[in-house]
Amino acid sequence: MKKLLVFVFIICSFKGFSQTPYPTPYQNLGSKNTYVQSWALGIDTTFKMPVFYDTTAANLTRAKLYSGALIYTRVDTSFYVRNITATKWLQISGSGGGSSGTPDTIISGTPLYVRIAAETGADNDSIKIKYGDSILIYAHLTGSNLVLERMDGDSVVIALPGGGTTETASNGNVKIGNDIQWGGPLTSSPTIAVNTFTLNMSTSTSNDVLNITGTSGNGVLSTVTSGSGLKGVSDVSSGVGVWGIGRTGVVGTTTNTAGVGIGAVNSSTSSGAVALNVLSNGDNAATLTSDLINSNSVLPVVRIKRSVSGGSAGANGIGNEIAFETETDLNNNIVNSNSIISKWTNAANASRTSEFSIIGVGNTFPKVLLTLAGNGVGAFYKGANVASGTTITATGNLFHVTGTTTITSVSGTDITAGSTITIIFDGVLTFTDGSNLKLNGDFVTTADDTITLTNDGTNFYEITRSNN
């Protein structure tokens, strides 16, 4: 009986041992310093990876020596794989647990590589980001480009970190760190929604810094409530701040009663500097139109202003000049042909008096053709004295004749039909009726006598004479 009980005890002991999940001692293959290689390995129930507190602890073992090595870390409950060069650990799943693709799973890496199999089929070359059963973002390959689309039709915003990496788009635009460099066309219509946007561009060649072209519409449309809608600045002698070419090169519009459509400022102290330069290869270089609701009033269309910089006040003689410059028969020799001058003869504000003059050019010399004083007195040009002779030439609307030689004609050269001249004689001579002089008989003059003639394009007709 005693032997029977011992036998039953032994049998029960073997039975209990056989139900232990992991028998001890464990069976070892190789050692800590031995690499065991097998061409096939079958796992029936459980595959247990080495467990470390963190990757730093793993690096104290031989696990760090093998690319493809798998470990589990307790500090972040994550799985790691050794990279192909066995130089770093790549995290392949995080604290959510579960396999990749299940909810709450974090897949990351430094960097994370996602390889899309280029197989045939509608969805074999795609990545889907889902929330529940709905696809939020659909990423797929188009040629060699990865395209991101949102299923709700909105745009996808990708925030790329800075740090010196360079990313080049297919249209040539380049992102370096946090900066975008335009190297190709913008294929959409971007809106820059910021209070202040500065576009700094420069070139050391004669090329255009900013070239905006189009077949219709506005090249640049700027709408502001204050300040400058479009401001162009050039700090070189041959530079142009804003250059407009087209049916209408530059258009400036303001709806404010005190606004300015186009403002041109020249801050240079050089007398040759130009604030606004308008060039046209057609009929009109500039058209000035005032389209106001008033139908029976005179309102300014153009204001030409003159001020003094540096805080100084104007003085007698300050004024404005509009110069008309025209090319002569000498190629590219563009010189002044006529001018209009408006100035103060008395700049004292309480008693200010103006003068308006028209300047012409005769035989290369400028001449005051007409002067209208602000007090209502007008004056035509007084020419230089003319020596008497058979034929004399007028030097102005009023001029003196010196000497005593008989005069038989007046030259009509450079005289416009309708012109009137007055001659003051300084001595005794005979002004003869005949030739192109249609007089009321010969005029024998004495000093200070005058005669006034008008020209019809061929002859001079006497209007009046005075014996003084």
CORLIN-V29480 format. One record per residue. N is the residue number from 1. RES is the residue in three letters. PSI is psi in degrees with one decimal (* if undefined). Layout:
# CORLIN-V29480
n=N res=RES psi=PSI
n=N res=RES psi=PSI
This chain:
# CORLIN-V29480
n=1 res=MET psi=-40.4
n=2 res=LYS psi=-40.4
n=3 res=LYS psi=-36.0
n=4 res=LEU psi=-41.5
n=5 res=LEU psi=-39.3
n=6 res=VAL psi=-41.2
n=7 res=PHE psi=-45.1
n=8 res=VAL psi=-40.6
n=9 res=PHE psi=-41.7
n=10 res=ILE psi=-42.6
n=11 res=ILE psi=-45.7
n=12 res=CYS psi=-37.7
n=13 res=SER psi=-44.1
n=14 res=PHE psi=-37.1
n=15 res=LYS psi=-47.4
n=16 res=GLY psi=-40.6
n=17 res=PHE psi=-39.9
n=18 res=SER psi=-17.7
n=19 res=GLN psi=-2.1
n=20 res=THR psi=126.5
n=21 res=PRO psi=-46.9
n=22 res=TYR psi=101.1
n=23 res=PRO psi=144.3
n=24 res=THR psi=146.4
n=25 res=PRO psi=156.6
n=26 res=TYR psi=155.7
n=27 res=GLN psi=123.2
n=28 res=ASN psi=138.0
n=29 res=LEU psi=120.4
n=30 res=GLY psi=-150.9
n=31 res=SER psi=-178.4
n=32 res=LYS psi=-25.1
n=33 res=ASN psi=12.8
n=34 res=THR psi=129.1
n=35 res=TYR psi=118.7
n=36 res=VAL psi=125.1
n=37 res=GLN psi=135.7
n=38 res=SER psi=138.6
n=39 res=TRP psi=-16.1
n=40 res=ALA psi=138.7
n=41 res=LEU psi=122.4
n=42 res=GLY psi=132.2
n=43 res=ILE psi=121.5
n=44 res=ASP psi=-43.2
n=45 res=THR psi=-56.4
n=46 res=THR psi=136.1
n=47 res=PHE psi=117.6
n=48 res=LYS psi=123.8
n=49 res=MET psi=160.1
n=50 res=PRO psi=139.6
n=51 res=VAL psi=129.7
n=52 res=PHE psi=162.1
n=53 res=TYR psi=-45.6
n=54 res=ASP psi=180.0
n=55 res=THR psi=-27.4
n=56 res=THR psi=-41.2
n=57 res=ALA psi=-36.8
n=58 res=ALA psi=-33.2
n=59 res=ASN psi=-8.8
n=60 res=LEU psi=-2.4
n=61 res=THR psi=177.9
n=62 res=ARG psi=-4.2
n=63 res=ALA psi=-30.1
n=64 res=LYS psi=-10.3
n=65 res=LEU psi=-12.8
n=66 res=TYR psi=120.1
n=67 res=SER psi=138.3
n=68 res=GLY psi=-3.7
n=69 res=ALA psi=141.0
n=70 res=LEU psi=137.8
n=71 res=ILE psi=165.8
n=72 res=TYR psi=133.6
n=73 res=THR psi=136.4
n=74 res=ARG psi=-30.2
n=75 res=VAL psi=-36.1
n=76 res=ASP psi=11.6
n=77 res=THR psi=57.1
n=78 res=SER psi=157.3
n=79 res=PHE psi=143.1
n=80 res=TYR psi=150.1
n=81 res=VAL psi=142.2
n=82 res=ARG psi=134.1
n=83 res=ASN psi=174.0
n=84 res=ILE psi=-23.6
n=85 res=THR psi=4.9
n=86 res=ALA psi=42.3
n=87 res=THR psi=-14.8
n=88 res=LYS psi=161.6
n=89 res=TRP psi=134.6
n=90 res=LEU psi=122.7
n=91 res=GLN psi=129.9
n=92 res=ILE psi=-13.5
n=93 res=SER psi=158.8
n=94 res=GLY psi=-154.2
n=95 res=SER psi=-16.5
n=96 res=GLY psi=-24.5
n=97 res=GLY psi=-178.4
n=98 res=GLY psi=175.4
n=99 res=SER psi=162.1
n=100 res=SER psi=137.2
n=101 res=GLY psi=-15.7
n=102 res=THR psi=157.7
n=103 res=PRO psi=146.7
n=104 res=ASP psi=10.2
n=105 res=THR psi=132.8
n=106 res=ILE psi=121.4
n=107 res=ILE psi=121.0
n=108 res=SER psi=172.1
n=109 res=GLY psi=168.2
n=110 res=THR psi=73.7
n=111 res=PRO psi=172.7
n=112 res=LEU psi=126.0
n=113 res=TYR psi=126.8
n=114 res=VAL psi=119.0
n=115 res=ARG psi=125.9
n=116 res=ILE psi=124.2
n=117 res=ALA psi=124.6
n=118 res=ALA psi=68.8
n=119 res=GLU psi=165.9
n=120 res=THR psi=153.6
n=121 res=GLY psi=153.9
n=122 res=ALA psi=-35.0
n=123 res=ASP psi=5.0
n=124 res=ASN psi=-15.7
n=125 res=ASP psi=41.3
n=126 res=SER psi=160.1
n=127 res=ILE psi=132.1
n=128 res=LYS psi=131.5
n=129 res=ILE psi=117.3
n=130 res=LYS psi=152.9
n=131 res=TYR psi=110.8
n=132 res=GLY psi=-125.6
n=133 res=ASP psi=3.0
n=134 res=SER psi=134.4
n=135 res=ILE psi=120.3
n=136 res=LEU psi=-50.9
n=137 res=ILE psi=134.3
n=138 res=TYR psi=115.4
n=139 res=ALA psi=129.3
n=140 res=HIS psi=162.8
n=141 res=LEU psi=132.8
n=142 res=THR psi=101.6
n=143 res=GLY psi=-122.0
n=144 res=SER psi=8.9
n=145 res=ASN psi=140.2
n=146 res=LEU psi=119.7
n=147 res=VAL psi=130.1
n=148 res=LEU psi=131.8
n=149 res=GLU psi=144.8
n=150 res=ARG psi=136.6
n=151 res=MET psi=-18.2
n=152 res=ASP psi=2.4
n=153 res=GLY psi=-11.6
n=154 res=ASP psi=164.7
n=155 res=SER psi=156.9
n=156 res=VAL psi=127.7
n=157 res=VAL psi=121.8
n=158 res=ILE psi=118.6
n=159 res=ALA psi=112.7
n=160 res=LEU psi=130.9
n=161 res=PRO psi=151.9
n=162 res=GLY psi=179.0
n=163 res=GLY psi=18.5
n=164 res=GLY psi=-7.6
n=165 res=THR psi=151.2
n=166 res=THR psi=128.1
n=167 res=GLU psi=126.7
n=168 res=THR psi=125.9
n=169 res=ALA psi=166.6
n=170 res=SER psi=-22.7
n=171 res=ASN psi=6.8
n=172 res=GLY psi=-8.9
n=173 res=ASN psi=140.8
n=174 res=VAL psi=136.6
n=175 res=LYS psi=119.8
n=176 res=ILE psi=111.6
n=177 res=GLY psi=-121.4
n=178 res=ASN psi=7.1
n=179 res=ASP psi=139.7
n=180 res=ILE psi=129.2
n=181 res=GLN psi=124.2
n=182 res=TRP psi=121.3
n=183 res=GLY psi=5.7
n=184 res=GLY psi=-174.4
n=185 res=PRO psi=147.2
n=186 res=LEU psi=121.4
n=187 res=THR psi=2.3
n=188 res=SER psi=-177.4
n=189 res=SER psi=86.7
n=190 res=PRO psi=150.4
n=191 res=THR psi=124.7
n=192 res=ILE psi=99.8
n=193 res=ALA psi=71.0
n=194 res=VAL psi=157.1
n=195 res=ASN psi=-33.3
n=196 res=THR psi=123.8
n=197 res=PHE psi=121.2
n=198 res=THR psi=123.4
n=199 res=LEU psi=100.9
n=200 res=ASN psi=119.1
n=201 res=MET psi=144.0
n=202 res=SER psi=156.4
n=203 res=THR psi=145.5
n=204 res=SER psi=4.4
n=205 res=THR psi=-174.8
n=206 res=SER psi=5.4
n=207 res=ASN psi=159.2
n=208 res=ASP psi=135.5
n=209 res=VAL psi=-45.8
n=210 res=LEU psi=119.4
n=211 res=ASN psi=113.1
n=212 res=ILE psi=118.7
n=213 res=THR psi=155.2
n=214 res=GLY psi=162.8
n=215 res=THR psi=-19.3
n=216 res=SER psi=171.9
n=217 res=GLY psi=-158.6
n=218 res=ASN psi=129.8
n=219 res=GLY psi=-46.9
n=220 res=VAL psi=123.5
n=221 res=LEU psi=116.1
n=222 res=SER psi=127.7
n=223 res=THR psi=119.7
n=224 res=VAL psi=157.0
n=225 res=THR psi=-18.8
n=226 res=SER psi=165.6
n=227 res=GLY psi=-156.6
n=228 res=SER psi=127.0
n=229 res=GLY psi=-44.1
n=230 res=LEU psi=124.7
n=231 res=LYS psi=124.4
n=232 res=GLY psi=131.3
n=233 res=VAL psi=131.8
n=234 res=SER psi=131.3
n=235 res=ASP psi=22.9
n=236 res=VAL psi=158.3
n=237 res=SER psi=-30.9
n=238 res=SER psi=12.9
n=239 res=GLY psi=162.9
n=240 res=VAL psi=126.4
n=241 res=GLY psi=-55.5
n=242 res=VAL psi=128.8
n=243 res=TRP psi=120.1
n=244 res=GLY psi=129.7
n=245 res=ILE psi=134.4
n=246 res=GLY psi=-169.9
n=247 res=ARG psi=-43.6
n=248 res=THR psi=105.8
n=249 res=GLY psi=-52.6
n=250 res=VAL psi=128.8
n=251 res=VAL psi=129.3
n=252 res=GLY psi=128.6
n=253 res=THR psi=136.9
n=254 res=THR psi=141.1
n=255 res=THR psi=0.4
n=256 res=ASN psi=137.9
n=257 res=THR psi=-23.9
n=258 res=ALA psi=12.6
n=259 res=GLY psi=167.9
n=260 res=VAL psi=123.7
n=261 res=GLY psi=-54.0
n=262 res=ILE psi=122.7
n=263 res=GLY psi=128.9
n=264 res=ALA psi=128.2
n=265 res=VAL psi=129.2
n=266 res=ASN psi=110.7
n=267 res=SER psi=6.1
n=268 res=SER psi=147.1
n=269 res=THR psi=-1.2
n=270 res=SER psi=137.7
n=271 res=SER psi=-17.9
n=272 res=GLY psi=0.3
n=273 res=ALA psi=149.4
n=274 res=VAL psi=130.5
n=275 res=ALA psi=-40.0
n=276 res=LEU psi=124.0
n=277 res=ASN psi=117.8
n=278 res=VAL psi=124.3
n=279 res=LEU psi=132.9
n=280 res=SER psi=138.4
n=281 res=ASN psi=5.4
n=282 res=GLY psi=-152.8
n=283 res=ASP psi=-42.8
n=284 res=ASN psi=127.4
n=285 res=ALA psi=-30.3
n=286 res=ALA psi=140.1
n=287 res=THR psi=125.1
n=288 res=LEU psi=118.0
n=289 res=THR psi=131.3
n=290 res=SER psi=112.8
n=291 res=ASP psi=91.5
n=292 res=LEU psi=162.1
n=293 res=ILE psi=-21.8
n=294 res=ASN psi=131.1
n=295 res=SER psi=-5.2
n=296 res=ASN psi=33.8
n=297 res=SER psi=158.9
n=298 res=VAL psi=122.2
n=299 res=LEU psi=151.2
n=300 res=PRO psi=130.5
n=301 res=VAL psi=-36.6
n=302 res=VAL psi=132.8
n=303 res=ARG psi=124.4
n=304 res=ILE psi=115.8
n=305 res=LYS psi=146.3
n=306 res=ARG psi=128.7
n=307 res=SER psi=175.3
n=308 res=VAL psi=124.6
n=309 res=SER psi=165.8
n=310 res=GLY psi=10.7
n=311 res=GLY psi=5.6
n=312 res=SER psi=160.2
n=313 res=ALA psi=160.7
n=314 res=GLY psi=156.1
n=315 res=ALA psi=171.3
n=316 res=ASN psi=130.5
n=317 res=GLY psi=-10.8
n=318 res=ILE psi=139.5
n=319 res=GLY psi=-174.0
n=320 res=ASN psi=153.0
n=321 res=GLU psi=133.6
n=322 res=ILE psi=115.1
n=323 res=ALA psi=132.5
n=324 res=PHE psi=114.2
n=325 res=GLU psi=132.8
n=326 res=THR psi=143.6
n=327 res=GLU psi=137.9
n=328 res=THR psi=-170.6
n=329 res=ASP psi=-6.1
n=330 res=LEU psi=116.3
n=331 res=ASN psi=132.1
n=332 res=ASN psi=14.0
n=333 res=ASN psi=90.7
n=334 res=ILE psi=114.1
n=335 res=VAL psi=167.7
n=336 res=ASN psi=129.9
n=337 res=SER psi=-40.5
n=338 res=ASN psi=158.6
n=339 res=SER psi=152.9
n=340 res=ILE psi=127.0
n=341 res=ILE psi=132.3
n=342 res=SER psi=128.8
n=343 res=LYS psi=165.8
n=344 res=TRP psi=124.1
n=345 res=THR psi=-24.0
n=346 res=ASN psi=107.6
n=347 res=ALA psi=0.0
n=348 res=ALA psi=122.1
n=349 res=ASN psi=-37.2
n=350 res=ALA psi=-21.8
n=351 res=SER psi=27.5
n=352 res=ARG psi=139.3
n=353 res=THR psi=134.1
n=354 res=SER psi=169.8
n=355 res=GLU psi=136.1
n=356 res=PHE psi=128.5
n=357 res=SER psi=148.3
n=358 res=ILE psi=124.2
n=359 res=ILE psi=134.2
n=360 res=GLY psi=-176.4
n=361 res=VAL psi=126.5
n=362 res=GLY psi=118.6
n=363 res=ASN psi=45.5
n=364 res=THR psi=-6.5
n=365 res=PHE psi=136.7
n=366 res=PRO psi=142.9
n=367 res=LYS psi=140.2
n=368 res=VAL psi=107.6
n=369 res=LEU psi=-35.8
n=370 res=LEU psi=136.0
n=371 res=THR psi=128.0
n=372 res=LEU psi=113.6
n=373 res=ALA psi=152.9
n=374 res=GLY psi=-19.0
n=375 res=ASN psi=4.3
n=376 res=GLY psi=-3.1
n=377 res=VAL psi=127.4
n=378 res=GLY psi=156.7
n=379 res=ALA psi=135.7
n=380 res=PHE psi=176.6
n=381 res=TYR psi=130.9
n=382 res=LYS psi=119.4
n=383 res=GLY psi=177.3
n=384 res=ALA psi=159.5
n=385 res=ASN psi=147.0
n=386 res=VAL psi=130.3
n=387 res=ALA psi=138.3
n=388 res=SER psi=149.1
n=389 res=GLY psi=175.6
n=390 res=THR psi=-45.9
n=391 res=THR psi=128.2
n=392 res=ILE psi=159.9
n=393 res=THR psi=127.2
n=394 res=ALA psi=138.6
n=395 res=THR psi=-1.4
n=396 res=GLY psi=-177.4
n=397 res=ASN psi=-21.3
n=398 res=LEU psi=130.1
n=399 res=PHE psi=159.3
n=400 res=HIS psi=147.4
n=401 res=VAL psi=124.7
n=402 res=THR psi=161.6
n=403 res=GLY psi=-179.4
n=404 res=THR psi=9.6
n=405 res=THR psi=138.3
n=406 res=THR psi=137.9
n=407 res=ILE psi=130.2
n=408 res=THR psi=-12.4
n=409 res=SER psi=161.0
n=410 res=VAL psi=128.4
n=411 res=SER psi=137.1
n=412 res=GLY psi=6.8
n=413 res=THR psi=130.8
n=414 res=ASP psi=17.2
n=415 res=ILE psi=127.8
n=416 res=THR psi=137.5
n=417 res=ALA psi=134.6
n=418 res=GLY psi=-7.2
n=419 res=SER psi=147.7
n=420 res=THR psi=133.3
n=421 res=ILE psi=150.7
n=422 res=THR psi=128.4
n=423 res=ILE psi=131.9
n=424 res=ILE psi=122.6
n=425 res=PHE psi=132.9
n=426 res=ASP psi=-6.8
n=427 res=GLY psi=-169.6
n=428 res=VAL psi=126.7
n=429 res=LEU psi=174.6
n=430 res=THR psi=123.9
n=431 res=PHE psi=105.7
n=432 res=THR psi=133.0
n=433 res=ASP psi=127.7
n=434 res=GLY psi=179.9
n=435 res=SER psi=-124.2
n=436 res=ASN psi=15.7
n=437 res=LEU psi=109.1
n=438 res=LYS psi=94.4
n=439 res=LEU psi=168.7
n=440 res=ASN psi=59.8
n=441 res=GLY psi=165.8
n=442 res=ASP psi=148.5
n=443 res=PHE psi=109.5
n=444 res=VAL psi=116.2
n=445 res=THR psi=160.9
n=446 res=THR psi=171.9
n=447 res=ALA psi=135.9
n=448 res=ASP psi=5.9
n=449 res=ASP psi=155.6
n=450 res=THR psi=157.9
n=451 res=ILE psi=139.4
n=452 res=THR psi=129.8
n=453 res=LEU psi=151.0
n=454 res=THR psi=147.8
n=455 res=ASN psi=135.6
n=456 res=ASP psi=12.6
n=457 res=GLY psi=-17.4
n=458 res=THR psi=-51.6
n=459 res=ASN psi=162.1
n=460 res=PHE psi=126.3
n=461 res=TYR psi=135.5
n=462 res=GLU psi=132.4
n=463 res=ILE psi=-47.9
n=464 res=THR psi=159.1
n=465 res=ARG psi=157.1
n=466 res=SER psi=126.2
n=467 res=ASN psi=108.0
n=468 res=ASN psi=*
